[in-house]
Amino acid sequence: MEIIETKYQLIFQSEDDAGTFEFRIHKNCSQIQLETDINNSFQCCTCANTNYKELEAIRNMIDTILKNYIS
């Protein structure tokens, strides 16, 4: 995983045989974006307006999943 910092976003980028995956968080916590690049064409993008409390809730859900369901 690579972390890229731009003026407005932090981009967490990962890559595998299927393509590239990016998880972007605006530095002011106003929006998160998920993008996938399947076969080198960014065609799937999901954006969500959010705030810090919602990002905390997402973090807690991911932590719970990782602790309880993935060994």
Secondary structure by P-SEA (a helix, b strand, c coil): cbbbbcccbbbbbbbcccbbbbbbbcccccbbbbbbbccccccbbbbbbccaaaaaaaaaaaaaaaacccc
